[in-house]
Structures are given as C-alpha cells and as structure tokens.
Amino acid sequence: MSVLDHLLCPLDQHPLSWVGNSLLCPQGHSFDRARSGYVNLLPVQHKHSRDPGDSKEMVAARREFLNGGSYRPIADALWTGVHAHFSSSQPMTVFDAGCGEGYYLDHLVSGLREAGYTVAAQGLDISKWAVTAASKRNSEIGWIVGSNAALPTPAARFDLLLCLFGYPVFSEFARVLKPDGLLLMADAGPDHLIELRRVLYPEIHPYRDHHAGVIDGFEPLEEQVVRFEFELTSGAAIGQLLAMTPHLHKAPFAGREAAQALERIRLTADVRLRSYRLCG
Ligand SMILES: C[S@@+](CC[C@H](N)C(=O)[O-])C[C@H]1O[C@@H](n2cnc3c(N)ncnc32)[C@H](O)[C@@H]1O
C-alpha cells in the first residue's frame, strides 16, 4: 500500500489510483509522482499566484531554524497532546494541513511509531518548495502539494488533523475528519517572540486571538500554553527565524535593519496548542 493512497482528483473529485508513477482518475486526469516522492494535486486553476505559499527562501530558513532544535518543546508538546488522546491499540490516520517542510509531522509520526502506534500520515502544503523539503525528511509519510481550501481527500478519512501556525479552512477540516475526530491547532500567543518584535516595530499592536471563539462544527476540548525561553547566538540563526515569519515583509525597513544587525538574542516562545472534537 502506498503512503499516497485514498486521494481524490482535484478537478472532479473522483478517486485516484496509481498506474505506474502517476495517479489517474477515471476521467483521465493524471498527476505524476515527483522524483522525491510527493504528488502535486494543485491544478493551475486553483492557484492564486504562480508560486503560492511559502517561497523557496522561507522554506529553507524554516528548515534550518527548526532543525536547530529551538522549537523542539513545541513538537514535544504536540506529541504529548496526541499521545493523551489516542491509544496505540488502534491504527490511526493523521493529516497535517499546511505542513510546511514537515518538521512537526515527522517528529509526531516518528514518536508515535516508536511508541507502538500504527500510523498512516499525510501532509499537505500549497508551497511546492515546502512539500519538496518535507518529502526529503520522511518518505514514510505521504506528501501532497494542494490547498486547504479543497483537500484532495475523501470525507471522514482522518482521526487527527493538524493545523500548525497555518491557514485553517474549518469546513474542509470537518469534512475529512472522522466522526469524533480530533483537530489540533497551534498558534502564536501574545508574547510570542516579543523581544524580536520590539526590535522590529516602533509599537507593538494589541494581540488578536483569531481562534479564541466558537468554531462551527467543533467542540473545544483543551488549551495548553507552551511557553519557554531560548537563545539565538548568531546573526545567521536570527536571520533564519526572521525569514520564516511574516515579519520579514511586514516590519518597517529600520526594524529589519536593526534585527539583521543582532548577533545574539534571548527570546520567548508563547504558543497556544488547542484541541477540538468534531461535533457529531
Ligand atoms: C507559518 S507556515 C507553517 C508551516 C508548518 N505548519 C510549521 O509550523 O512549520 C504556513 C504554511 O502554510 C502554507 N499555506 C499557505 N496557504 C495555504 C493553503 N491555502 N493551503 C495549504 N497550505 C497553505 C504555507 O506555504 C506555509 O508552508
């Protein structure tokens, strides 16, 4: 069985099946597997730009930064949260919507497998650069270029859906989760990277919590604050962190210059990890 099974044609939603190195739908639409193993199910007509999602440079910066281990406590908290909800006696299906270059899904799936779980996992991102990097990280996960706006996945397929620092489309998440399925979201809290933001911006805007309210179709279960400090001790590492955030484009020139001149900074990570159950 392939890690890229149970997919739907993004053009007509018919089931796709493998013929050699291509996924084919009964209407004749065909999608080739890339050399690194992922499949691109984002048709040109669903793209809003020529190169949607995170750029090659942002993906490279995120991969280097995450590989450095500074956000490992977030990955560990995710694993602990998932372990608390699922039993290793049942096989589980996991989907990461907006998986980036795959750091968190790889960490989670590796941890689950080490703990004796049977896991079938897929990660999807709209950035082909992100998915290319992800497919080099772990070939036992199915990696897909696609959009959260129209997941190429049958209804009621997944036990667990992750949306980490991403762009949720709750109607799609509700469609692809099994009844009773779990949604786990990670988002920045009010103090996230506050020390860097103070360097970047003349004024810190009040915190806007985008997902604090009721989410249609989901019952909130738990909220965990993952808060810790870490230190970056080189201009290169600070540059990578900056390049993987929207601040690189949003912050004023003077702020970016000041941040780029830093050689060392102590930072606060403040992340909200929230879980929701799909309502029946
Ligand atoms: C802040 S990054 C987070 C990546 C990853 N979840 C992580 O935490 O490392 C947001 C990701 O969402 C992707 N993205 C943006 N719009 C998307 C969409 N409509 N569907 C799927 N992914 C999307 C970007 O390409 C990017 O990789």
The ligand as a MOL file (V3000), in Angstrom:
LIG
                    3D

  0  0  0     0  0            999 V3000
M  V30 BEGIN CTAB
M  V30 COUNTS 27 29 0 0 0
M  V30 BEGIN ATOM
M  V30 1 C 3.6820 29.5710 9.0070 0
M  V30 2 S 3.8850 28.2480 7.8920 0 CHG=1
M  V30 3 C 3.6990 26.8500 8.9730 0
M  V30 4 C 4.2360 25.5870 8.4040 0
M  V30 5 C 4.2300 24.3790 9.3620 0
M  V30 6 N 2.8900 24.0410 9.7880 0
M  V30 7 C 5.1090 24.6850 10.5590 0
M  V30 8 O 4.5630 25.0510 11.6020 0
M  V30 9 O 6.3320 24.5570 10.4420 0 CHG=-1
M  V30 10 C 2.3470 28.2570 6.9940 0
M  V30 11 C 2.3300 27.2560 5.8620 0
M  V30 12 O 1.0210 27.2900 5.2520 0
M  V30 13 C 1.1820 27.1460 3.8630 0
M  V30 14 N -0.0700 27.6000 3.2280 0
M  V30 15 C -0.4730 28.8680 2.9580 0
M  V30 16 N -1.7070 28.8590 2.4000 0
M  V30 17 C -2.0940 27.5480 2.3190 0
M  V30 18 C -3.2530 26.8850 1.8390 0
M  V30 19 N -4.2850 27.5770 1.3180 0
M  V30 20 N -3.3110 25.5430 1.8800 0
M  V30 21 C -2.2700 24.8340 2.4020 0
M  V30 22 N -1.1430 25.4080 2.8690 0
M  V30 23 C -1.0560 26.7390 2.8440 0
M  V30 24 C 2.4370 27.9170 3.5350 0
M  V30 25 O 3.0220 27.5430 2.3030 0
M  V30 26 C 3.3090 27.5600 4.7460 0
M  V30 27 O 4.1120 26.4230 4.4920 0
M  V30 END ATOM
M  V30 BEGIN BOND
M  V30 1 1 1 2
M  V30 2 1 2 3
M  V30 3 1 2 10
M  V30 4 1 3 4
M  V30 5 1 4 5
M  V30 6 1 5 6
M  V30 7 1 5 7
M  V30 8 2 7 8
M  V30 9 1 7 9
M  V30 10 1 10 11
M  V30 11 1 11 12
M  V30 12 1 11 26
M  V30 13 1 12 13
M  V30 14 1 13 14
M  V30 15 1 13 24
M  V30 16 1 14 15
M  V30 17 1 14 23
M  V30 18 2 15 16
M  V30 19 1 16 17
M  V30 20 1 17 18
M  V30 21 2 17 23
M  V30 22 1 18 19
M  V30 23 2 18 20
M  V30 24 1 20 21
M  V30 25 2 21 22
M  V30 26 1 22 23
M  V30 27 1 24 25
M  V30 28 1 24 26
M  V30 29 1 26 27
M  V30 END BOND
M  V30 END CTAB
M  END
